[in-house]
Amino acid sequence: MSEKIFKFKLDFYYKSLIIYFIFLVIYVIIRGNFSEEKFYIVFKDPIIYITVIFIIITLIGLIINAMRNRQIIFYDDKIVFKNRFGEREIFKDEILAVKFSRERGKVIDGHRKIRLVKLKLKNRKRWLRIRIIDYYDERKLIKEFKLLKHKEI
C-alpha cells in the first residue's frame, strides 16, 4: 500500500514573525534616545504596542498550527486528513465529485493557478474544501486530486 504525505505549511507564520520582529527592532533603535553614553528605549509609543500585539498573535497562530500538525495522506483506496488530535478517513468510493477552483486574473504558463479543491461526499451536504496553497508540494497534491477526479469519471 503506497502512501503520499502532504504536510501543512508554516512558512507564512515564520516569515511574518521575522518581519514584525525586524520592524520592531529597527523602530526601537530609531525611536530610542542616546544620552550620556546610554541608550534609552521609548516604551510609551503606540506603534511599539501594536507591533508587539502583531508578534504575539502571529506567535500564537504559529504555535497552534505547529501543534495541530495537519497532513493529507493519499492511500490507494482512501484519503486521510490527519492532525495531532485525530484523523478522518474518506474512502475513494465515498467521493461523488472533485471540483477545482482557479484563481482569477493570474495566468502562469498559460493556465490559471488552482486555488481550491472541493470534494462532494455521499454523507455530507456541503462540499469539503481544501486549500492547495496551504500544503507543501502543491503540484503533486494537485496531481493526486486530478488522478482522483479522472478515476471518478
PLY file of the C-alpha trace (Angstrom):
ply
format ascii 1.0
element vertex 153
property float x
property float y
property float z
element edge 152
property int vertex1
property int vertex2
end_header
0.00 0.00 0.00
1.66 3.22 -1.15
1.13 6.41 0.74
1.82 10.00 -0.23
2.01 12.51 2.60
1.44 16.25 2.21
2.22 18.39 5.26
0.76 21.77 6.21
2.96 24.81 5.53
4.00 27.10 8.33
6.16 29.40 6.17
3.71 32.29 6.31
3.86 32.39 10.11
7.66 32.20 10.21
8.09 34.95 7.64
5.51 37.22 9.26
7.07 36.75 12.68
10.54 37.61 11.37
9.30 40.70 9.51
7.37 42.01 12.53
10.33 41.40 14.82
12.81 43.12 12.47
10.43 46.08 12.17
10.16 46.27 15.97
13.95 46.22 16.44
14.53 48.88 13.77
11.75 51.07 15.13
13.05 50.81 18.69
16.55 51.74 17.51
15.23 54.75 15.59
12.94 55.97 18.40
15.41 55.31 21.21
17.34 58.13 22.88
21.09 58.39 23.31
22.05 60.50 26.26
25.19 60.43 28.40
26.50 57.37 26.53
23.40 55.33 27.39
20.57 54.15 25.19
17.01 54.56 26.43
14.09 52.74 24.85
10.83 54.61 24.43
8.04 52.36 25.73
5.17 54.85 25.60
4.74 54.57 21.85
1.55 53.06 20.39
3.39 51.68 17.34
5.54 49.54 19.63
2.41 48.21 21.36
0.69 47.44 18.06
3.78 45.65 16.73
4.09 43.60 19.91
0.41 42.63 19.59
1.02 41.51 15.98
4.04 39.48 17.10
2.04 37.80 19.89
-0.91 36.98 17.60
1.38 35.56 14.90
3.31 33.54 17.50
0.06 32.10 18.89
-1.05 31.17 15.36
2.31 29.52 14.68
2.20 27.51 17.91
-1.40 26.38 17.34
-0.75 25.28 13.75
2.54 23.60 14.67
0.75 21.68 17.42
-2.07 20.62 15.10
0.45 19.13 12.62
-2.07 18.78 9.77
-1.44 16.34 6.93
-3.22 14.88 3.93
-2.27 11.26 3.24
-3.24 9.55 -0.01
-3.52 5.76 0.00
-4.60 3.53 -2.86
-8.19 3.27 -1.62
-8.66 6.27 0.70
-7.61 9.78 1.69
-6.77 10.54 5.31
-6.99 14.06 6.76
-4.82 13.82 9.84
-3.85 16.12 12.66
-2.35 15.56 16.07
-5.73 15.12 17.72
-7.36 12.74 15.28
-7.87 11.71 11.71
-10.68 11.41 9.20
-10.68 8.73 6.56
-12.52 9.25 3.30
-12.69 6.22 1.06
-12.49 6.96 -2.64
-15.87 5.36 -3.31
-17.49 7.95 -0.97
-16.37 10.81 -3.23
-19.07 11.83 -5.69
-17.26 14.72 -7.40
-13.99 16.62 -7.40
-14.06 20.29 -8.38
-11.17 22.72 -8.87
-11.45 26.47 -8.29
-8.96 28.63 -10.09
-7.56 32.00 -9.17
-8.99 34.90 -11.13
-6.74 37.01 -13.28
-3.42 35.29 -12.62
-2.21 33.29 -15.58
1.01 31.31 -15.18
2.37 29.29 -18.12
-0.91 29.72 -19.99
-3.01 28.35 -17.10
-4.63 29.88 -14.09
-3.33 28.68 -10.77
-5.57 26.23 -8.90
-6.53 27.59 -5.53
-9.13 25.25 -4.02
-10.15 21.65 -4.39
-13.73 20.80 -3.43
-14.84 17.27 -2.70
-18.51 16.27 -2.76
-19.08 13.34 -0.40
-22.01 10.95 -0.11
-22.72 11.54 3.56
-22.18 15.32 3.59
-24.37 18.11 2.21
-21.65 20.72 1.86
-18.52 20.45 -0.23
-15.28 19.66 1.62
-12.86 22.45 0.75
-9.08 22.06 0.69
-6.78 25.00 0.07
-3.92 23.70 -2.05
-1.56 26.53 -1.20
-1.61 25.54 2.49
0.36 22.33 1.84
3.90 21.60 0.69
4.47 20.28 -2.83
1.37 21.86 -4.34
1.88 20.44 -7.83
1.99 16.84 -6.62
-1.08 17.45 -4.47
-2.97 18.84 -7.47
-1.79 15.86 -9.50
-3.20 13.46 -6.88
-6.58 15.20 -6.89
-6.64 15.19 -10.70
-5.95 11.45 -10.69
-8.78 11.07 -8.21
-11.10 13.08 -10.46
-10.24 11.02 -13.54
-10.87 7.79 -11.66
-14.36 9.04 -10.74
-15.35 9.79 -14.32
0 1
1 2
2 3
3 4
4 5
5 6
6 7
7 8
8 9
9 10
10 11
11 12
12 13
13 14
14 15
15 16
16 17
17 18
18 19
19 20
20 21
21 22
22 23
23 24
24 25
25 26
26 27
27 28
28 29
29 30
30 31
31 32
32 33
33 34
34 35
35 36
36 37
37 38
38 39
39 40
40 41
41 42
42 43
43 44
44 45
45 46
46 47
47 48
48 49
49 50
50 51
51 52
52 53
53 54
54 55
55 56
56 57
57 58
58 59
59 60
60 61
61 62
62 63
63 64
64 65
65 66
66 67
67 68
68 69
69 70
70 71
71 72
72 73
73 74
74 75
75 76
76 77
77 78
78 79
79 80
80 81
81 82
82 83
83 84
84 85
85 86
86 87
87 88
88 89
89 90
90 91
91 92
92 93
93 94
94 95
95 96
96 97
97 98
98 99
99 100
100 101
101 102
102 103
103 104
104 105
105 106
106 107
107 108
108 109
109 110
110 111
111 112
112 113
113 114
114 115
115 116
116 117
117 118
118 119
119 120
120 121
121 122
122 123
123 124
124 125
125 126
126 127
127 128
128 129
129 130
130 131
131 132
132 133
133 134
134 135
135 136
136 137
137 138
138 139
139 140
140 141
141 142
142 143
143 144
144 145
145 146
146 147
147 148
148 149
149 150
150 151
151 152
